[in-house]
Amino acid sequence: MMEYREHRYASASGQLELFARDYGGGGKPLLLMHGLTRNSADFEPLAAHLAGEYRLIVPDQRGRGLSQDDPDPANYRPDIYAGDMFALLESLDVQSPALIGTSMGGLMAMVMNAMQPGAFPAIIFNDIGPELSPEGLARIASYVGGGTSFADWNEAARACATINAQAFPDFGEADWLQWAHRTCRTLPDGRIAFAYDPAIAQGFADVGDGPQDDLWPLWGMLGEVPVLAIRGALSDLLSPDTVARMDKLHKGPFAHVDVPNRGHTPMLDEPEALAAIAAFLKEHYG
């Protein structure tokens, strides 16, 4: 695993202590933002390829990993997370990084761009867009939260496989064990649990009971920012039709790659993803 510096900073409200990995280096900064139930460890596979060329800043969003839980679950939403990201960048004196957002992290990227238009020179969206398939949302809602714990790491690995096997059909036992170590933590009683506050599920409580928010205006606010859209070919959250509309409506450079044998979401260390990311950053971020 690549070495990084632990960075702790105050949330946008000043009430929570949050955590981020800072991989350092002299390259241009990249802010990497994870999905709903993940944490900064989710980007370890990608960091192994990019950390020598770019300065990777990889936070745990509030309620995940080593960041504090929020006592008010209503604050577990993208606009609040986006404010935290601006606080993080200010605490590191980093300006105008490129963004990589996986799932929820991609929604955060759209919100951040809307809050500070033109601040981000290039954005990579990992299996996320302004329109989300109800099937994928329902699947996520079915497992997030609950406070389940496991007797040991092997049991945790089996639980990770149960949740994610359809998105990673070629994973074996060793892969799922690595997954568990990235997404789970040891509790004081010695049991293993997912490394997030179960209360983050609150935002998914009513999935399917009403229409989705219209996020296409946020997409339009990207203007001419270069965009790379990465999609798992098996994804149940981001449809090919949505990607096609994203391309049609985007005013700036738009690149797209489907990652074979992956659902929601690719790990970004797949050859197809790595090649697309490297080419996109070289062309649009230097």
TORRO-657025 format. One record per residue: residue number from 1; x, y, z of N, C-alpha, C, CB in turn. Coordinates in pm, whole numbers, plus 32768, in hexadecimal, padded with zeros to 4 digits. Glycine has a CB too. Layout:
residues N
seq,n_px,n_py,n_pz,ca_px,ca_py,ca_pz,c_px,c_py,c_pz,cb_px,cb_py,cb_pz
NUM,X,Y,Z,X,Y,Z,X,Y,Z,X,Y,Z
...
//
This chain:
residues 286
seq,n_px,n_py,n_pz,ca_px,ca_py,ca_pz,c_px,c_py,c_pz,cb_px,cb_py,cb_pz
1,8054,7F88,8000,8000,8000,8000,8058,807D,8000,7FA1,8000,807B
2,8032,80E0,7FAF,807D,815C,7FA8,8077,81A5,802E,8047,81B5,7F37
3,80E4,81E9,8051,80E8,8234,80CD,809C,82B8,80BF,8179,824E,80F8
4,8061,82E3,812C,8018,8362,812C,8025,83A1,81B6,7F83,834D,8106
5,800A,8423,81BA,8008,846D,8238,7F79,8477,8269,8047,84FA,8229
6,7F63,845E,82EA,7EDE,846E,8323,7EC3,8502,833D,7ED1,841C,83A6
7,7E53,8530,830B,7E2F,85BE,831B,7DA7,85C6,835F,7E2D,8608,8291
8,7DA1,8610,83CC,7D23,8624,8414,7CFF,86B9,840F,7D2F,85F2,84A7
9,7C81,86D3,83F9,7C54,875C,83E5,7BC6,876C,8416,7C5E,8785,8350
10,7B9B,87E7,8426,7B14,8802,8457,7AB1,8805,83E3,7B0F,8887,84A4
11,7A3C,87CF,83FB,79D1,87D3,8398,79AB,8864,8379,7956,8784,83C8
12,795A,8875,8311,7931,88FC,82EA,78EA,8943,835D,78D6,88F6,826E
13,789F,88F9,83AC,7858,8934,841E,78B4,8949,8496,77E3,88DC,8446
14,792A,890A,8492,7987,8913,8502,7968,88B6,8574,7989,899D,8535
15,7900,8865,8568,78D3,8812,85D7,790C,8785,85D7,783E,880A,85D6
16,7942,8758,8567,7973,86CF,855D,7A07,86CF,8535,7921,867F,84F7
17,7A4E,8669,8563,7AD6,8653,8533,7AD1,85EA,84C4,7B36,8626,85A7
18,7B05,8610,8451,7B01,85BA,83DC,7B8F,858F,83B7,7ABC,8600,8366
19,7B97,8527,8367,7C17,84E8,8346,7C27,84DE,82AF,7C21,845C,8386
20,7CA4,84EE,8284,7CC5,84DA,81F7,7D51,84A1,81EA,7CB8,855D,81A7
21,7D67,8456,8182,7DED,8429,815D,7E28,848F,80FC,7DEA,839A,811F
22,7EA4,84B4,8111,7EEA,850E,80B7,7F66,84C4,8086,7F10,8595,80FE
23,7F61,8499,8009,7FCF,8449,7FD1,8046,849E,7FA9,7F9E,83FB,7F5B
24,803B,8522,7FB6,80AD,8579,7FA2,80E0,8576,7F12,811B,8553,7FFF
25,8162,8594,7F05,819C,8599,7E80,8194,8624,7E45,8158,8536,7E24
26,81DD,8636,7DDA,81E3,86BB,7D9F,8188,86CF,7D29,826D,86D7,7D75
27,8136,866B,7D0A,80DD,8677,7C97,8062,86CB,7CB4,80B3,85F0,7C69
28,8013,86E1,7C4C,7F98,872C,7C5C,7F37,86DF,7CB5,7F57,8749,7BD2
29,7EE1,8728,7CFF,7E89,86E5,7D5F,7E0F,86A6,7D1D,7E5C,8747,7DC8
30,7DEB,8631,7D51,7D6F,85EE,7D2D,7D21,85D4,7DAE,7D8B,8568,7CE0
31,7CA4,85FC,7DB2,7C4D,85DF,7E24,7BF7,8568,7E00,7BF6,865C,7E4A
32,7C04,84FA,7E4C,7BBE,847E,7E31,7B51,846A,7E99,7C20,8406,7E30
33,7AD3,845B,7E6C,7A62,8456,7EC8,7A16,83D3,7EB7,7A04,84CF,7EB2
34,7A05,838B,7F25,79CE,8304,7F22,7935,8303,7F1F,79FF,82B7,7F9A
35,78FE,8289,7F18,786F,8276,7F14,782E,826C,7F9C,784F,81FB,7EC7
36,77AD,8251,7F9C,7759,825B,8013,778E,820C,808B,76D0,822B,7FF3
37,77B0,818D,8078,77D6,8138,80E9,786C,811D,80EF,778B,80B4,80E2
38,78B9,8164,809F,7948,814A,8098,7996,81B1,80E8,7978,8149,8006
39,7A19,81B3,80D7,7A70,8211,811C,7AEE,8223,80C9,7A92,81E0,81AC
40,7B50,8267,80FF,7BC8,8288,80B1,7C13,820C,8081,7C25,82DE,8104
41,7C07,819E,80C8,7C4C,8123,80A0,7C19,80EE,801B,7C3B,80B9,810B
42,7BA3,8119,7FF2,7B6A,80EB,7F74,7BC3,810D,7EFD,7AE0,8129,7F60
43,7C16,8175,7F0C,7C6B,81A1,7E9E,7CF9,8169,7EA6,7C71,8237,7E9A
44,7D13,810E,7F03,7D99,80D4,7F0A,7DC7,8095,7E87,7D9E,806D,7F78
45,7D71,8049,7E41,7D9F,800F,7DC2,7DC5,8079,7D5B,7D32,7FB7,7D88
46,7D78,80E6,7D53,7D99,8150,7CF4,7E14,819E,7D22,7D22,81AF,7CE3
47,7E21,81B5,7DA5,7E93,8200,7DDA,7F16,81BC,7DB7,7E87,820F,7E71
48,7F16,8139,7DB0,7F90,80F1,7D8D,7FC3,8117,7D03,7F78,805B,7D94
49,7F6A,814A,7CAD,7F90,816F,7C24,7FA6,8205,7C13,7F25,8140,7BC4
50,7F63,8258,7C63,7F66,82E8,7C4C,7FB9,8337,7CB0,7EDB,831D,7C4D
51,7FD5,82FD,7D26,8010,834C,7D92,8099,8384,7D6E,801B,82F8,7E0E
52,80E2,8345,7D18,8166,8378,7CF5,8163,83EE,7C96,81B6,830E,7CB9
53,80F2,8400,7C52,80E8,8469,7BED,8095,84DF,7C1B,80AC,8431,7B6F
54,8033,84C7,7C71,7FDB,8530,7CA2,7FDA,8531,7D3B,7F4B,851D,7C6B
55,7FB4,85A2,7D73,7F9F,85A9,7E03,7F0E,857F,7E1F,7FBC,863A,7E3A
56,7EFC,850C,7E58,7E77,84D7,7E70,7E47,84FF,7EFB,7E76,8440,7E61
57,7DD2,853E,7EFF,7D92,8563,7F7E,7D12,8511,7F86,7D75,85FF,7F87
58,7D0B,84B9,7FEA,7C9F,8455,7FED,7C5B,8458,8076,7CD7,83C7,7FCD
59,7BEA,8499,8082,7BA8,84A6,8105,7B4C,8432,8127,7B5A,8526,8108
60,7B37,8420,81A9,7AC5,83D7,81DF,7A56,843D,81F5,7AE9,8389,8266
61,79E6,842D,81B2,7978,848A,81CC,7945,8476,825B,7905,8475,8165
62,7904,84DD,8290,78CE,84D4,8318,787C,8454,8327,7877,8552,833B
63,7890,8411,8398,7849,8395,83B1,7888,831A,8373,77BF,83A1,837F
64,78FE,832A,8335,7942,82B8,82F9,79D2,82B1,8328,793B,82C0,825F
65,7A09,8238,8326,7A96,8225,8341,7AC0,8264,83C4,7AE8,825F,82D2
66,7B26,82BB,83BE,7B5D,82FB,8434,7B23,8385,844F,7BF2,8306,8427
67,7AC1,83AF,83FF,7A7C,842D,8419,7A0D,8418,847E,7A44,8469,8397
68,79F2,8480,84CB,798C,8476,8533,7900,8464,84F7,798F,84F2,858B
69,78AB,841D,8541,781E,8414,851E,77DA,8499,853A,77D9,83A2,856B
70,7773,84B5,84ED,7725,852E,8505,76B0,850B,8561,76F1,856C,847E
71,769F,8552,85D0,762F,8534,862A,75A8,8550,85EC,763D,8584,86A8
72,75A6,859D,857F,7528,85B9,853A,752B,8575,84B1,7512,8654,852A
73,74E9,8502,84A0,74ED,84BA,8421,74BB,850B,83A9,749D,843D,842D
74,746F,8575,83C2,743E,85C8,8353,74B1,860B,8309,73DD,8631,8386
75,7528,860F,8347,759C,864D,8307,75E6,85EE,82AA,75FA,8680,8370
76,75B9,8574,82A1,75F8,8516,8244,75BB,8529,81BA,75E6,8483,8274
77,75EC,8590,8175,75BA,85AD,80EE,7626,85F6,809F,7538,8601,80F4
78,761E,85EF,8018,768D,861F,7FC4,76B2,86B1,7FD6,766C,860A,7F37
79,7651,870A,7FEE,7677,8797,7FFB,76C9,87AF,8079,75FA,87EF,7FFC
80,76AA,8766,80E6,76F9,8772,8161,7785,8739,814A,76B3,8729,81D6
81,778C,86C5,810A,780F,868B,80EB,7861,86EA,8095,77FF,8604,80A4
82,781F,872B,8035,7867,8788,7FDD,78A5,87F9,802E,7809,87C0,7F72
83,785A,882E,808E,7893,8895,80E5,790C,8863,8130,782B,88C5,8148
84,7907,87E5,815D,797B,87AB,81A1,79F4,87A5,8144,795A,871E,81D5
85,79DB,8788,80C4,7A4B,877E,8065,7A8E,8806,8050,7A19,8747,7FDF
86,7A40,886F,804E,7A7D,88F4,8044,7ACF,8913,80C2,7A10,8960,802E
87,7A9C,88E8,8136,7AE9,88FA,81B2,7B6B,88AA,81AD,7A96,88D0,822C
88,7B65,8832,8176,7BDD,87DF,8168,7C44,8823,810E,7BB9,8755,8130
89,7C18,8851,809A,7C75,8891,803D,7CB3,890E,807B,7C2E,88B4,7FBA
90,7C62,895A,80C1,7C97,89D3,8102,7CFE,89AE,816D,7C25,8A26,8142
91,7CE3,8943,81B7,7D3F,891A,8222,7DC6,88ED,81EB,7D01,88AA,8274
92,7DC8,88C1,816E,7E43,8894,812E,7E7E,88FE,80D0,7E2A,8814,80E0
93,7E39,8971,80C6,7E61,89DB,806A,7E6C,89A6,7FDB,7EE8,8A18,8097
94,7E0A,8957,7FB5,7E03,891F,7F2E,7D95,8966,7EE2,7DEA,8884,7F32
95,7DB5,8992,7E6A,7D54,89D7,7E17,7D45,8990,7D91,7D7D,8A69,7E01
96,7CCC,898C,7D61,7CAD,895C,7CDA,7CE3,88D0,7CBB,7CE3,89BC,7C76
97,7CC2,886C,7D0F,7CE9,87E4,7CEC,7C8B,87AA,7C83,7CEA,878B,7D6A
98,7CB9,8747,7C3B,7C5E,86F6,7BEE,7C16,8698,7C4F,7CA9,86A6,7B7E
99,7BA0,8669,7C27,7B4D,8618,7C7E,7B35,858D,7C44,7AC7,865D,7C98
100,7B37,8529,7C9A,7B0A,84A3,7C77,7AA0,847D,7CDC,7B81,843B,7C75
101,7A27,8462,7CAC,79BA,8442,7D07,797B,83BD,7CE5,7952,84AE,7D03
102,797C,8361,7D45,793B,82E0,7D36,78AE,82E7,7D70,798C,8270,7D7B
103,784B,82CB,7D1F,77C0,82C6,7D4D,779C,8346,7D98,77A9,824B,7DA8
104,7781,833F,7E1A,7760,83B8,7E66,77CA,8424,7E54,7752,8397,7EFA
105,7848,83FC,7E49,78B3,845E,7E34,78A3,84AB,7DB2,7938,8419,7E35
106,7868,846B,7D4D,784C,84B1,7CD0,77DB,8516,7CDF,782A,844F,7C63
107,7776,84F3,7D2D,770C,8554,7D4B,7747,85CC,7D94,769C,8513,7D9F
108,77A3,85B0,7DF1,77E6,861C,7E37,7833,8675,7DD7,7845,85E4,7EA1
109,7872,8639,7D73,78BE,8688,7D12,7863,86E8,7CC7,7907,862D,7CAF
110,77EA,86BA,7CA2,778C,8712,7C5E,7762,8784,7CB9,7711,86C5,7C2F
111,7748,8765,7D38,7720,87CC,7D98,7791,8830,7DAE,76F6,878C,7E1F
112,780C,87FE,7DBC,787E,8857,7DD1,7891,88B4,7D5B,78FD,8806,7DE9
113,7881,8880,7CE2,788E,88D6,7C6C,7822,8941,7C6A,7888,8883,7BEC
114,77A8,891C,7C94,773C,897E,7C98,7757,89E9,7D00,76B7,8939,7CB5
115,7797,89C2,7D6F,77B6,8A22,7DD9,7827,8A80,7DB2,77D9,89D8,7E59
116,7887,8A4D,7D66,78F9,8A9E,7D39,7913,8A80,7CA6,7978,8A82,7D90
117,78C1,8AB6,7C4D,78CF,8A99,7BBE,795B,8ABC,7B8B,7866,8AE7,7B6F
118,7992,8A62,7B3D,7A14,8A7A,7B00,7A8A,8A5E,7B5A,7A1B,8B04,7AD3
119,7A73,8A31,7BD5,7AE1,8A1B,7C32,7B2D,899A,7C19,7AAD,8A1B,7CBF
120,7AF0,893F,7BCD,7B2B,88BB,7BBC,7B48,88A1,7B29,7ACF,884E,7BF5
121,7BC7,8891,7B05,7BEE,888E,7A78,7BCA,880E,7A2E,7C7E,88A2,7A6F
122,7BAC,87A2,7A75,7B88,8724,7A35,7B42,86CD,7A9D,7C05,86DB,79F9
123,7ADD,867F,7A71,7A91,862D,7ACD,7A7D,85A2,7A91,7A08,866E,7AEE
124,7A95,853B,7AE3,7A7E,84B0,7ABD,7A0C,8479,7B12,7B00,845A,7ACE
125,79A6,8445,7ACF,7932,840B,7B12,7939,8374,7B06,78AD,8442,7AD7
126,7938,832F,7B78,793F,829D,7B79,78B5,8262,7B93,79A3,826C,7BE3
127,7875,8234,7B27,77F3,81F0,7B2A,7788,8243,7B6F,7801,816A,7B71
128,7781,82BF,7B48,771D,8319,7B80,76FD,8386,7B1A,774E,8358,7C07
129,7685,83B6,7B1F,765B,8422,7AC7,75E5,846B,7B03,7638,83EC,7A3B
130,75A6,84C4,7AB7,7538,8513,7AEB,74B2,84CA,7AED,752A,8590,7A9C
131,74B0,844D,7ABA,7435,83FD,7ABF,745B,8370,7AE9,73EA,83FD,7A35
132,7418,833C,7B50,743D,82BD,7B8D,73CB,8258,7B7C,745F,82CF,7C22
133,73EF,81DE,7B57,738A,8176,7B40,734A,814D,7BC4,73C8,80FC,7AFB
134,72C6,8143,7BC8,7282,811C,7C44,72AE,8094,7C78,71ED,811A,7C2E
135,72D1,8038,7C1D,72FB,7FB3,7C49,7379,7FBA,7C9D,7311,7F57,7BD0
136,73D8,800B,7C71,7453,8019,7CBD,743E,805E,7D42,74B8,8064,7C6D
137,73EB,80C5,7D43,73CE,810A,7DC0,738A,80AC,7E24,7375,8185,7DA6
138,732E,805C,7DF3,72E9,7FFE,7E4C,734A,7F96,7E83,7277,7FBA,7E02
139,73A7,7F69,7E31,7408,7F06,7E60,745F,7F42,7ECF,7462,7ED5,7DEB
140,748E,7FBE,7EBB,74E0,7FFF,7F21,7490,8011,7FA2,7514,8087,7EEF
141,7413,803C,7F93,73BF,8051,8009,73A8,7FD0,8056,7339,808C,7FE0
142,73B0,7F5E,8011,7393,7EDE,8051,7400,7EB2,80B2,737F,7E75,7FE9
143,7479,7EE8,80A2,74E5,7EB8,80FA,7525,7F24,8151,754F,7E79,80A7
144,7516,7FA3,812E,755C,800A,817A,751E,8018,8205,7557,8090,812F
145,7574,802C,826A,7546,803C,82F4,752F,7FB6,8338,74C6,808E,82F7
146,74EA,7FB9,83A7,74C6,7F3F,83ED,7522,7F19,845F,74C1,7ED0,838D
147,759E,7F47,845C,75F7,7F2C,84CC,7622,7E9C,84DB,75B7,7F57,8548
148,7622,7E4E,846E,764C,7DC3,8474,76DF,7DB8,8499,7631,7D7D,83EE
149,7701,7D51,84E8,778D,7D37,8508,77AC,7CA4,84EE,77AC,7D5C,859C
150,782E,7C84,84E9,785A,7C00,84C0,78C0,7BCB,8525,7897,7C03,8432
151,78C3,7B46,8531,791B,7B08,8595,79AE,7B14,8571,78F7,7A76,85A4
152,79CD,7B13,84EF,7A5A,7B19,84C5,7A61,7B51,8438,7A9D,7A8E,84CD
153,7ADB,7B5F,8405,7AEF,7B9C,8382,7AB9,7B45,8310,7B81,7BB8,836B
154,7ABE,7AC2,8320,7A88,7A6A,82B8,79F1,7A7A,82AC,7AAC,79D8,82D6
155,79AE,7A88,831D,791D,7A9F,8318,78FF,7B27,82DA,78E0,7A96,83A6
156,7951,7B8B,82FA,793F,7C0F,82BD,7953,7C08,8227,79A0,7C76,82FA
157,79B8,7BBC,81FC,79D3,7BAD,816D,795D,7B6D,8125,7A52,7B5B,8157
158,7921,7B09,8163,78AD,7AC8,8125,7838,7B29,811A,7883,7A4B,8176
159,7828,7B7F,817D,77BD,7BE4,8177,77D7,7C47,8106,77B1,7C2E,81FE
160,7855,7C71,80F6,7878,7CCB,8088,785A,7C8B,8001,790C,7CF3,8090
161,7878,7C0A,7FF7,785E,7BC2,7F7A,77C8,7BBA,7F5F,789B,7B36,7F80
162,777A,7B9F,7FC6,76E9,7B96,7FB5,76AF,7C18,7F7E,76A5,7B73,8039
163,76E1,7C88,7FAF,76AE,7D0A,7F85,76DD,7D2F,7EF9,76D9,7D75,7FE7
164,775A,7D0C,7ED8,7799,7D45,7E60,77BC,7CE1,7DF2,7814,7D8A,7E87
165,779B,7C62,7E04,77C9,7BFC,7DA5,7798,7C16,7D17,779B,7B74,7DD2
166,7720,7C4A,7D06,76ED,7C5F,7C7F,773D,7CCB,7C35,765A,7C85,7C83
167,777F,7D22,7C82,77CF,7D8C,7C43,785E,7D61,7C27,77CF,7E08,7C9B
168,7889,7CF5,7C68,7912,7CC3,7C59,7910,7C2B,7C4A,796A,7CED,7CD2
169,78D9,7BFA,7BDB,78C3,7B6A,7BCD,7942,7B16,7BC8,7873,7B50,7B53
170,79B6,7B55,7BAF,7A32,7B09,7BA7,7A83,7B0D,7C29,7A86,7B3D,7B37
171,7A4E,7B49,7C94,7A96,7B50,7D12,7A96,7AC8,7D57,7A57,7BBC,7D6E
172,7B07,7AAA,7D99,7B13,7A31,7DE9,7B1C,7A52,7E7D,7B8C,79E0,7DBF
173,7B36,79ED,7ECF,7B39,7A00,7F5F,7BA0,7A67,7F8B,7B55,797C,7FA3
174,7C16,7A63,7F4D,7C7F,7AC3,7F73,7C55,7B52,7F54,7D02,7AA2,7F2C
175,7C12,7B64,7EE3,7BE2,7BEA,7EBD,7B7D,7C1E,7F23,7BA3,7BE9,7E31
176,7B22,7BC8,7F4E,7ABB,7BF4,7FAD,7AF5,7C0F,8036,7A4D,7B8D,7FB7
177,7B5E,7BC5,8059,7B9F,7BDF,80D9,7BE4,7C68,80D7,7C05,7B70,80FA
178,7C26,7C88,8068,7C62,7D0D,805A,7BF6,7D79,805F,7CB2,7D18,7FD6
179,7B87,7D5E,801E,7B16,7DBC,801D,7AE7,7DD6,80AC,7AA0,7D84,7FC7
180,7AD8,7D69,80F9,7AAA,7D78,8183,7B0A,7DCD,81D5,7A99,7CF0,81C3
181,7B8B,7DBA,81C1,7BEB,7E09,820E,7BE9,7E9C,81E7,7C78,7DD0,81FB
182,7BBE,7EBB,816E,7BB2,7F47,8144,7B31,7F87,8176,7BB9,7F51,80AD
183,7AC8,7F39,8185,7A44,7F73,819F,7A0E,7F58,822B,79E3,7F40,813B
184,7A57,7F0B,827B,7A29,7EE8,8302,7A91,7F11,836A,7A0B,7E50,830C
185,7A69,7F0A,83E8,7AC3,7F2B,8456,7AA3,7ED2,84CE,7AB7,7FC2,847D
186,7B02,7ECA,852A,7AF1,7E7A,85A3,7AAF,7ECD,8610,7B78,7E44,85D3
187,7A46,7E98,864A,79FF,7EDB,86B7,7A45,7EC2,873C,796D,7EAC,86BD
188,7A27,7F11,87A2,7A67,7EFC,8826,7A55,7E70,885E,7A2F,7F5F,8888
189,79E7,7E2D,883B,79CF,7DA6,886F,7A12,7D3A,881B,793C,7D8A,8876
190,7A5E,7D64,87B5,7AA6,7D06,8762,7A5C,7CD7,86E7,7AC9,7C91,87B2
191,79DC,7CF8,86DC,7992,7CD4,8663,79B3,7D34,85F2,78FA,7CD3,867F
192,798A,7D12,8579,79A8,7D61,8502,7926,7DA1,84D1,79E9,7D09,8492
193,792E,7E1D,84A3,78B7,7E61,846E,78E1,7EBB,83FB,786F,7EB4,84DC
194,7880,7EDF,83A8,789D,7F3E,833C,78C8,7FC3,8378,7820,7F50,82E1
195,7927,8004,8336,7966,807C,836C,7917,80FA,834A,79F5,8089,8338
196,7898,80F8,836F,7847,8170,835D,77DA,8173,83C7,7809,8176,82CF
197,77A8,81EA,83E0,773A,81FF,843C,76BA,81C8,83FC,772B,8296,8461
198,7675,8168,8439,75FB,8133,83FC,7593,819E,83DD,75BE,80CC,8456
199,759D,8210,8420,753B,827B,840B,7545,82BB,8381,754C,82E5,8473
200,75B1,829D,8335,75B6,82D4,82AD,7545,829C,8257,763E,82B4,826B
201,7506,8231,8284,7497,81F5,8238,741C,824D,8237,7475,816E,8272
202,7417,82B1,828E,739E,8302,8299,7375,833E,8214,73B2,8372,82FF
203,73D8,836B,81C6,73B9,83A8,8146,7380,834A,80DF,7432,83E6,810F
204,738C,82C8,80F9,7356,8265,809C,72D2,8229,80CE,73BC,81F6,8086
205,729F,825A,813C,722A,821C,817A,71B0,821D,811E,7208,8263,81FB
206,71A4,8283,80CA,712B,8290,8078,7144,8275,7FE5,70F1,831A,8088
207,71B3,822F,7FC5,71CF,8211,7F39,715B,81C2,7EFD,7254,81C1,7F2C
208,712F,81EE,7E8A,70C2,81A8,7E46,703A,81DF,7E68,70C6,8118,7E67
209,7030,8235,7ECC,6FAE,826A,7EF4,6F8B,82ED,7EAF,6FAC,827E,7F89
210,6FE7,8321,7E62,6FCB,839F,7E20,702C,83B8,7DAF,6FD1,8412,7E83
211,7016,8423,7D62,706F,8440,7CF1,70F9,846B,7D20,7033,84AC,7C98
212,715D,844F,7CCC,71E4,847B,7CE9,71EF,8512,7CD8,7249,8433,7C8F
213,724F,854C,7D1E,7270,85D7,7D04,72A8,85E4,7C77,72D5,860D,7D6D
214,7289,8652,7C36,72BC,866B,7BB0,7349,86A4,7BBA,725F,86CB,7B61
215,73AC,8651,7B99,7437,867B,7BA3,746F,86AE,7B1E,748B,8609,7BD6
216,7421,86AB,7AB5,7456,86D8,7A34,747F,876B,7A33,73EF,86C0,79C9
217,743B,87C3,7A7D,746E,884D,7A84,74FC,8854,7ABC,7412,88A2,7AD9
218,751D,87FF,7B1F,75A7,87FB,7B51,7607,87CF,7AE4,75B1,879C,7BCB
219,75DB,876E,7A95,7630,8741,7A25,7648,87B4,79C4,75EE,86C9,79DC
220,75E0,8800,79A7,75F0,8871,794B,764F,88D9,797F,756B,88B0,7931
221,765A,88E6,7A03,76B3,894A,7A3E,7746,8925,7A31,7690,895D,7AD0
222,7763,88AB,7A05,77F0,8887,79ED,782C,88D9,797B,77FC,87F2,79CD
223,77D7,890F,7926,7808,8964,78BA,786B,891B,7861,7848,89E0,78F2
224,78E2,8952,7853,7947,8919,77FA,79B3,88CC,7845,7987,8987,77A8
225,799B,88A9,78C2,79FC,885A,790F,7A0E,87D2,78CC,79CD,884A,79A3
226,7A89,87A8,78B0,7A9F,8723,7877,7A6E,86B6,78D6,7B34,870E,7857
227,7A28,8654,789E,79EA,85EA,78EE,7A10,8562,78B4,7950,85FB,78F1
228,7A30,8506,790F,7A3E,8478,78ED,79D4,842C,793B,7ACE,8442,790D
229,7980,83E1,78F6,791B,838D,7935,7945,82FB,792A,788F,83A4,78F4
230,795A,82BD,799D,797C,8230,79A3,7901,81E5,79D1,79F6,8216,7A03
231,78E0,817C,7988,7868,812E,79AA,788A,809A,79B0,77F8,8146,7943
232,785A,8057,7A19,7863,7FC6,7A1D,7802,7F8D,79B7,7847,7F90,7AAA
233,7833,7F36,7961,77DD,7F00,78F8,7764,7EB6,792F,782E,7EA4,789F
234,776D,7E86,79AB,76FF,7E3F,79EC,76B1,7E99,7A4B,7734,7DC7,7A37
235,76C9,7F19,7A48,768E,7F74,7AAB,75F6,7F72,7AA9,76BF,8001,7A92
236,75BB,7F6F,7B21,752A,7F7B,7B2E,7502,8006,7B5D,74F4,7F12,7B8E
237,7562,8063,7B64,7545,80EB,7B92,7551,8152,7B23,75A1,810F,7C05
238,75B2,8141,7ACB,75CA,81A0,7A5E,75B2,8158,79DA,765C,81DB,7A64
239,754D,8183,7992,7527,813F,7916,7573,8177,789F,7491,814A,78FF
240,7583,8127,7834,75C0,815B,77B9,7575,81D3,7782,75C6,80EE,7750
241,74F1,81D5,778C,74A3,8246,7759,74C4,82C6,77A5,740D,8228,7763
242,74D8,82BA,7827,74FC,8330,7876,7585,8364,784D,74FA,8311,790C
243,75E5,830B,7838,766A,8335,780C,7662,837B,7785,76CA,82BC,7803
244,7610,8346,772B,7601,8384,76A8,75C7,8411,76B5,75A7,832F,764E
245,7566,8422,770F,752D,84A8,7724,7592,8504,7766,74AE,849F,7779
246,75E1,84D0,77C3,764C,8520,7800,76A9,8557,7794,769C,84CC,7867
247,76CE,8501,7738,7727,8529,76CA,76E5,8593,7673,774D,84AF,7674
248,7667,857C,7650,761F,85D8,75F7,7610,8664,7633,7595,85A0,75D6
249,75F6,8669,76B6,75D9,86EA,76F6,7656,8733,7728,757C,86D5,7769
250,76C5,86EB,7731,773C,872D,7768,777C,8787,76FE,77A2,86C4,779B
251,779F,8801,7727,77D5,8864,76CA,786C,8858,76B6,77B3,88EE,76FB
252,78AF,8815,7713,7940,880A,770A,796C,8781,76DB,797F,8827,7791
253,79ED,8765,76E0,7A21,86E2,76B9,79E2,8674,7710,7ABB,86DE,76C5
254,79BD,8607,76CF,797D,8598,7715,79B8,8515,76E2,78E3,859A,7701
255,79ED,84C6,773E,7A1F,8441,771E,79D3,83DB,7771,7AB9,8438,7737
256,79CB,8361,773E,797D,82FA,7782,79BE,8273,776C,78EB,82F9,774F
257,79BD,8221,77D3,79EE,8198,77C6,7994,813B,7818,7A82,818C,77F3
258,7973,80C9,77DE,7930,805E,7827,799A,7FFB,7857,78C5,8016,77CE
259,7993,7FD7,78D6,79F1,7F76,790F,79AE,7EED,790F,7A1D,7FA0,79A0
260,79E2,7E8F,78C1,79A0,7E0D,78B7,79A4,7DBF,793A,79DF,7DBB,784A
261,793C,7D6D,794D,7936,7D13,79C0,7934,7D5D,7A46,79AB,7CB4,79BD
262,7905,7DD7,7A43,78F7,7E25,7ABC,786C,7E64,7AC1,7964,7E92,7AC5
263,7832,7E67,7B3A,77B4,7EAC,7B4F,77CE,7F2F,7B98,7753,7E54,7B9E
264,777A,7F4C,7BF9,7787,7FC7,7C47,77D6,7FA8,7CC6,76FC,8004,7C69
265,7851,7FDD,7CD1,789A,8034,7C75,7922,7FF7,7C56,78AA,80C4,7CB2
266,795C,8014,7BE0,79E5,7FE7,7BC7,7A45,8017,7C33,7A14,8018,7B3F
267,7AAF,7FC7,7C4A,7B14,7FED,7CAD,7B75,8055,7C76,7B61,7F71,7CDC
268,7B75,8067,7BF3,7BCA,80C7,7BAB,7C5B,8097,7B9A,7BCA,814B,7BF4
269,7C78,801B,7BC3,7CFB,7FE2,7BA4,7CF2,7F80,7B2F,7D36,7F9C,7C1E
270,7C7B,7F73,7AF5,7C6B,7F1F,7A80,7CB7,7F5D,7A0B,7BD5,7F0C,7A5D
271,7CF3,7F0C,79B1,7D42,7F44,7943,7CF8,7FAD,78F2,7D6F,7ED6,78E8
272,7C79,7F93,78D5,7C2D,7FF2,7885,7C1A,8077,78CE,7BA4,7FB7,7860
273,7BFF,806F,7950,7BEE,80E9,799F,7C71,8134,79AB,7BB8,80C9,7A2A
274,7CDD,80ED,79C9,7D5F,812E,79D9,7D8A,8174,7959,7DC9,80C9,7A01
275,7D77,8132,78E8,7D9F,816E,7868,7D4F,81EC,784D,7D8D,810A,77F5
276,7CCD,81E7,7867,7C78,825C,784F,7C9C,82CF,78AC,7BE5,8237,7860
277,7CB4,82B1,792B,7CD8,8319,798C,7D5D,835A,7967,7CE0,82DD,7A1A
278,7DC0,8307,7945,7E44,833D,7922,7E3D,8397,78A9,7EA7,82CC,7909
279,7DF6,836C,7842,7DEC,83BB,77C7,7D9F,843C,77DF,7DA7,8369,7758
280,7D32,8433,782C,7CE0,84A8,7848,7D2D,8510,7897,7C62,8481,7893
281,7D70,84E6,7901,7DBC,8544,7952,7E32,8580,7906,7DEF,8500,79D0
282,7E72,8531,78B4,7EE2,8564,7865,7EB4,85D1,7805,7F26,84F3,7818
283,7E40,85BB,77C7,7E0D,861A,7764,7DD3,8698,77A4,7DA4,85D8,770D
284,7D8E,8687,7816,7D40,86F7,784B,7D74,8730,78CE,7CB4,86CB,785F
285,7DD7,86EC,790A,7E07,871C,798B,7EA0,8726,7992,7DD5,86C1,79F9
286,7EE3,86EA,7934,7F74,86F6,792D,7FBE,86A0,7991,7F9B,8783,7942
//
